[in-house]
Amino acid sequence: MSDTAFHPVARVGEIPVGGSKVCEVAGRIVAVFNDGQRYHAIDDLCPHMGASLGSGPMTEGMVTCPWHAWRFRLEDGSWCDNPNLKVEVFEVRVSGDVIEAKVTPPPA
């Protein structure tokens, strides 16, 4: 397997619309969201203080950090208050009934 590969993260129907799932993938913690149209996968850790973004509410294509209300766009991972700060976004695909994310291992 290459360093960057698709990994199963959930089954279709497992993540409700507006919901999320946090999982470990390729040595990283990833939050997977279902916005009702598609799935999104981002690095789960808020860069501010390390809260789980997957436990925050998702509305209108954004997730809000549950600790200090920092908001991140699921499409590109950018912080809504300063788009120069981002969390990593991972490509997602559905293969049969399996949701997969293309996750890179953490930096060495």
C-alpha positions, 0 to 999 in steps of 0.5 A: 500500500502506498503512503496515501491510500483510501481507507474505510471510515464508515458505512453508508447510513452510519453517519446521520445527516448533520452528524459526524464520526471520529476515527483513527486512520493511518495514524491520524484522528479524522472527523467524517461529516455527512452534510446530506449531499456528500461526506467530508473528512478533515483532521479532527484536532482544532489547531487552537487548543486541540479539541475534537472538531468531530464533536462540534456542531455542523451547519451550512458546510461549517463545523464549530469547535466545541471549546472556543467556537472556531468555525472551519469550512468542511470544503477546504478546511479554512478557518472562517475568521482567517482563511490562511489558517486551515485544518487538513482536508481528506478526499472522500469517496463511496465504494459500494456501501463503504465510505472511504477517505484518502488519508496521509500518514502524519508527518514524521 
